[in-house]
Amino acid sequence: MAYDQELADRLRAELSGDPRVTERAMFGGLAFLVDGAMVVAVAGGDGLMVRCDPARTADLVAGEGVERMVMRGRELDGWLLVAPGVLDDDAALRHWVGIGQHATRSLQDR
């Protein structure tokens, strides 16, 4: 399934100020990585995959349109799927990208 090109373009614009950002086709979508670690990915038709602090997963999925990422039938702590409708405005997109960036920085600081 093709991913949302408009969402990919919005992410590209949001992350354009960071020269460490790269893009890679993954999971049927397009992932945005910082120094090789995935921050967010445009999921194939499903919205936005977001890396998060695993300890915050339960709190973050309490919001409408946000759920745990499921892969091979298993819910993953530390990964969220944010529905397209939640990402309608730039402030909302910036919020979720910030969560992904914070989680990725935490991993890289270890």
N, C-alpha and C positions, 0 to 999 in steps of 0.2 A: 504494500500500500504506500502511496506517495505521502510525503510529509507536507505540512503547511508551509509553503514558500514565503508567504507574508509574515508568518511568525518567525521564520528563519531570518528574514531581512530585518525584522525588528530587533531580534537578538544580536545580530551582526552590528547594528547601529549602537545598541546598548553597550556592547563589549568592545567597540572599536578603539577605545582609548588605551587598551591594554595590549602591548605588543607581544605578550606571552600567549595570547589566545590563538588557538588553532581550531580548525574544524575537521571532523572526520565522519564519514558515513558509518553509522552503527545502529543495530537493532531496527533496521528498516526506517531509520530517521537520520537526523543530522545532529551530531554531538558537538558541543563547544567545550574545549579543554583549556586549562591553564597549566602550563608546564607539564603537559601530558596527563593531567588528572581531570576527569570529566566533571564539569560544573552543572550543566544543564544539557538537555537534548530535546529537539523537536521530535516527539514520538509520532510514528506513522498514523496520522489521523486522530490521535487520542489526546493531544494537548502537549503539555510540557513535563518531561521527566526532570526532577530537581534533586540534587544531592542535598542531604541535610544532616545535622548532628543526630545520630541515632537516638540519643536521649530526648530529643525534642519531637520525634516522630508522632507520638500519640497526641501531643498538643497541636501540632500543625494539621493533622488530619481531622481535627474537630471542626475546621472551617468548611463551609459549603464548597463543593466542587474540588475537594482535595482528598486523595486517598493514598493508601500505601501502594507502592509499585508491587505488582505481582509478576513473578517470572517463574515459569515452569510450575505453576500452581502454588508457589510459596510467596508469602508476603515478606517484603524486605524492609527491615528497619534501616533508616538512613537514606531511603529513596522514596520520593513522592511522585504522584501523577496528578498534575494540576489541569483541570478541565479548561478547554479553550475559552469558555464564557467568563472565567475568573480573570483572564488576561486581556480583557477588552481595552484597558487604558494603560498608558505608559507607566504610571505610578505603580500599578499592580504588577506589571512585568518587572519593573525595577526591583520591587520588593522580593519577588521569588528568585530573581537572578542574584540578589544580595544574599539570600539564604544559601544558595548554592556556592557562591564565592566564599562565604564565611566557613562553610563546612570543608571546602577544598583547602583553604588556608590552614585550617586546624589539622588536617591530615599531613600537610607538607611541613608543619612546624614540629611534628613528632620526631 
